[in-house]
Amino acid sequence: MDAAEFPIAPDTLVVSAGRPAREHDAAVNPPIVLSSTFHGTGQVVDGDRAYGRYSNPSWEPFEEALSALEGTELPGLLFASGLAAVSAALDLVPPGGVLVMPKHAYQGALVMAEELAAKGLFELRKVDIADTAQVLAALPGVSVLWLESPTNPMLEIADVPQLSEAAKQANPQAVVVMDNTFATPLVQRPLEFGVDLVLHSVTKYLAGHSDVVLGALVTSKPQLRSQLLHYRSIHGAIAGPFEAWLALRGLRTLALRVERSQATALLLAERLAAHPAVEAVRFPGLPEDPGHQRAKQQMTGFGSIICLQIAGGQSAADAVVTALQLWTPATSLGGVESLIERRRRHVNEPTTVPENLLRLSVGIENPEDLWSDLQRALNSLPSS
Ligand SMILES: *Cc1c(COP(=O)(O)O)cnc(C)c1O
């Protein structure tokens, strides 16, 4: 890739990063390379392509683009899924070490951490990540501090700079990992707050079209990157070349999608907060939200996930989902289409997540259409 010689804004980078070199008649987009092995003679050394589990030219444009967005020149690492990236990051906890993790975090990451801790590999300390005093009290002896902010699905906001610094004070060798899936690097750049390793489910906003499952890790520390690259090569959870291409294709419109969905989310959150069938709205963009001030300091926007608690409990919440015609009832988030689900329908969801909580992933449709559909579904509840 040819880097420009002047500063490039993030909403340009999503378009310009990860392009092939500017040579006459070269393709404007990177090709998909379908090869499981690469020419080579003599000793295989670090950096050789060698074999398709170690590297594939199809991964690199996305890896470069993502790291540029997160603010480092060290290329990111694509993985087969967000959870494959989680697996690599959790492997950083040494045997007998201490993992401090939010009690509300991506469900798969929590389940994996709990299973590894149950095998006796390390100690797991779960905390309310918005309660800084509680997190600080859990830090002595920490090996890995896991951050997610906003959290899934409670949308709690962590004090990322303070907690990152405190983890290093508690243990200079500690690694601070942050799942930045909900915010995207356009809204929040954890490396600037002292985080060592940023994790993405590329499946969500980055790819953005609900048609690919991928994950990624980004760090500015060469030693940490080599360790994670080794983990990926040996454990084998690699990306398919076509999926990597789709992710880069999706990334090109990230800025437009995020701009639109964030604006719609704020509008919908304000209106939903005033609806009598809604018991509570969680959205860091609302001034009355407990995470609002912190979010304003750390993020350039508030994301486009909203959580609602519906008056009338679980059955009323289910009735809202069923009555919707435009919103798609499905798990996942971050795609162009608006999705909704009652989180506790998943058996592994933490029981501290209310039964009547609906998670909305706001897409890029016409905002008034999205509102009309929600309003009609809420008005159809017997209580309102
Ligand atoms: C979806 C998600 C993951 C897991 O990613 P997959 O691509 O589904 O494996 C991790 N963290 C967050 C916040 C997510 O939303």
The ligand as an SDF file (V2000), in Angstrom:
LIG
                    3D

 15 15  0  0  0  0  0  0  0  0999 V2000
  -20.2960  -11.0620   18.3560 C   0  0  0  0  0  0  0  0  0  0  0  0
  -19.3360  -10.5960   19.3650 C   0  0  0  0  0  0  0  0  0  0  0  0
  -18.2020  -11.3470   19.6870 C   0  0  0  0  0  0  0  0  0  0  0  0
  -17.9160  -12.6900   19.0630 C   0  0  0  0  0  0  0  0  0  0  0  0
  -17.6670  -12.5910   17.7140 O   0  0  0  0  0  0  0  0  0  0  0  0
  -18.0450  -13.7340   16.6170 P   0  0  0  0  0  0  0  0  0  0  0  0
  -17.5850  -13.1140   15.3740 O   0  0  0  0  0  0  0  0  0  0  0  0
  -19.5110  -13.9790   16.7230 O   0  0  0  0  0  0  0  0  0  0  0  0
  -17.2760  -14.9590   17.0030 O   0  0  0  0  0  0  0  0  0  0  0  0
  -17.3140  -10.8210   20.6260 C   0  0  0  0  0  0  0  0  0  0  0  0
  -17.5550   -9.6320   21.2400 N   0  0  0  0  0  0  0  0  0  0  0  0
  -18.6400   -8.9130   20.9750 C   0  0  0  0  0  0  0  0  0  0  0  0
  -18.8570   -7.6220   21.6900 C   0  0  0  0  0  0  0  0  0  0  0  0
  -19.5690   -9.3500   20.0360 C   0  0  0  0  0  0  0  0  0  0  0  0
  -20.6560   -8.6130   19.7740 O   0  0  0  0  0  0  0  0  0  0  0  0
  1  2  1  0
  2  3  1  0
  2 14  2  0
  3  4  1  0
  3 10  2  0
  4  5  1  0
  5  6  1  0
  6  7  2  0
  6  8  1  0
  6  9  1  0
 10 11  1  0
 11 12  2  0
 12 13  1  0
 12 14  1  0
 14 15  1  0
M  END
$$$$
